[in-house]
Structures are given as structure tokens and as C-alpha cells.
Amino acid sequence: MGRWEPDARGRMIRAAMELFAERGFEQTTAGDIAESAGVTERTFFRHFADKREVLFDGSATMERTAYDAILAAPDHLSPLDAALAGMVTGGGLLEDLRDHAVRRSRIIAANPSLQERELLKLAAMVDATTEALRKRGVTEPAASLAAHSAVTVFHVAFARWVSAEEPPGLAECIAEAAAALRALR
């Protein structure tokens, strides 16, 4: 493949996932990914800050989608339900990408520095969710509590979704985790 071929970003993501699964994250370089995808290393760095970002490529889009959904949620929803609506909508971006999500999850689980990065991305989701709730007029501590709770529900639901052999959809996993949270009273 030449560098002029379409979908360089997609090719790099697919190549990285294959190499990370085959060789391991630490043993794979950005140069390896670029070569496998048929692009230059310079092209790789035009798309990604580093090789970790290949695994977190959709995080900002999911965060923005959840943020927008929280702002668009019906006014009558509680802060938690508005935040959960954001998680369902953001998570909806993943519904057709389950195989990728499963592979990605395994790669992250095998590498402590990637686990840390995942937690940082979840923290950014909490911050965005809190900000969206505040824009809806939710005050503290309710905004922070709802945001942390909704992102935790998403995290638990996502883990179930990628680990189950025959999982329901991610939205259903989120609904079940939210119901389990509410039952903790």
C-alpha cells in the first residue's frame, strides 16, 4: 500500500491493533505501525501524538457526543438520568465496534500504563459530564456526584459488554448497571 491510498488513519488503527495483539504494546513501535499500514512514520505522527493514542482515538468524539446528549436531554430528567442519557448516546458510537472494543480492552488490560491512560480518559469524561450538568443548572455537589456515578455505570457496563460471550447491547448493559446502582440504597 502506498501512502496515497485512502483511509490512512483507519489502516494505521487496524495495523496497530493487529501488532499490539500479536507482539504486545511495548514491543510495537510507531514505525512498525506505519510500515504495516503502508504509510510513513511522519504520516503516523500527523494523525496520532503517540502509539497510545491509537487505542484512544474515539475518546474525544465519544466525550463530545455524551456532552451534547446531556445538554439535549429533557428538562424533567434528574441529573443522574441526564448524565446516563449522555453515556447511552456516547456509548452508542461503539455498538457496531464490539470486536474492536474487545481487542482494545484486552490490549489495555495487559499494560499498566494503558490502564492508567484509560482512567485519565474516564476522568476527562467525568469532567465533561460535570460541565454539561452545570450548564443544565445542576449545582454542586449534585453535578459531580451524578457525573461520577454515570461514568462509573458506563465503565462497569462497558466491562460487562466486552467480556460477555453473548452480551446484550451496550445501552442495555448501561441500563442494567444503572439499575444495580439505584438498588444499592
N, C-alpha and C positions, 0 to 999 in steps of 0.2 A: 504494500500500500504506500502510495506517495503522500506527501504532506498536503497535496492539493485535493485529496479525496474528501468527500463530505463527512460531517459528523465527527470531527477530530475529538471533541470533548467526550462524546459517547464512546468512541473507540478507546480512549485513554481510560475511562472508567471501567469498561469491560476488561481491558488488559490488566489494569491494576487489581481488580477483583480476582482474576484468574491467577495472577502472580502471587498475590498475598495468600491465597488459599493453597497454592502449590508450594511456594518457597517459604512462606511466612512473611509477616510485615517487615520485620527488622532486616531480613536478608534481601529485600527488594528495594532497588533504588529508583529515583525518578527517571534516571537514564534508562533503566530496564523497562519501565512502563512506556516511556516514549518510543523506544526501539520496537517493542512488541506492538504498539499501536500504529507504527509507521509514521511517526512524526519526530521532529527534532526535540531535544531537551528544552531548547528555548521556547518552543511551542507549548510544551508541558507547563512551563512556568508562567506563560501568558494566561493560562487557564486556572492554575492552582498555585497557591502560595507554597505548598509543600505536599509531600505524598499523603500526609494525614487528611488533608482537605478533600482528597478524592472520596474518602469514606463519609464525609460530612457535607457533600456537595449540595444537597437539597435542604439543609437546615434553615438557611435564611428564608427560602421560599415558604417552607412549612410554617416558620415563625410568623411571617407576614400574613399568610393565609389565615392562621389562627387569630391573629390580632384583628384583622379586618372582620372576621366572623363574630368575634366578641363585640365589636362596635355595632355590628348589624343585627345582633340578637334582639329579640323582642324585649321591650322595656320591662315587661312584667316578670322576667326571669330573675331569680335570685343571683347574687354574684357568683356562687358556685356553678349554677346551671348555665349562666352566660359563659363562664370560663370553660366549662365542659363542652359547650357548643363549639367553642373555638378549637378544642382538642379534636373533636369529631371531624370538623371540617378540615383542619390541618392534616390529621391522620388519613383523611380520605385521599390525599395525594399518594399515599403508599399502597392503597388497596390492590392495585394491579401490579405492584412491585414486590410481592411477598417473597419470591425466590431470591431476589437481590437482597431484601431485608434480612432473610435468614442467613445468607452467606456473610453479609456485612456484620451481623450480630456475632457470628462465630469468630470472625477475624478480630473484632473488638474485644470479645471475651478472652482471647488468647494473649492480649497485650495490655499490661497495666497502664502504659502511657496513653493508649487509645481509650481505655476505660475512663481515665481522668478527663480526656478531651470530651467524651460523651457527657460526663457530668457537667462540664463547662457549658456545653450546648444546651443541656437541660436547664441550667441556671439562667442562661440567656432567654430561654422560653418562659421561665418564671418571671423574669424582669419585663418582658414584652406583654405577658398576660396581665401582670400587675398594672402596667401603664395603661393598657386598654380598659381595665376595670375602673381605674381612676378617671379616665376620660368619660366613662359612663356615669360618673358621680359617686362611685363607691369610695368610701373613706377608709382610713386605716383603723384598726388592723384587719378589717374585713377583706380589703383588696388583696393584701399579701397572703392572708390565710386561704382565701379562695384560689388564688393563683397557684400557691404551693400545692394545695390539695388537688387541683385539676391536673397539674403537670405530673404529680405523683400517680394519680389514677391513670394518666396516659402511659407513664413509664411501666407500671405494673401490667396494664393491658397489652402494651406492645411486647413485653417479655413473654406473656402467655401466647400471643398471636404468633410469634416467631418460633416458639418451642413446641407447640401442639402439632401433632401429626395431621389432624383434621380440624383446624380451628374454625370457629365462626368468623365472620368478617371483623375487621378491626373495630368498627363502630360498635358492634355487639360486645366485643371484649371490653371496650371502654364503658359501655352501659353496665355490664356485669361488675366491673371493678368499682364503678361509682356506687352501685347498689351495695356492694360489700363495705365500702367506706361509710355510707349512711347507716348501715346496720351496726356499726361499732358503738353507737351511743350507749 
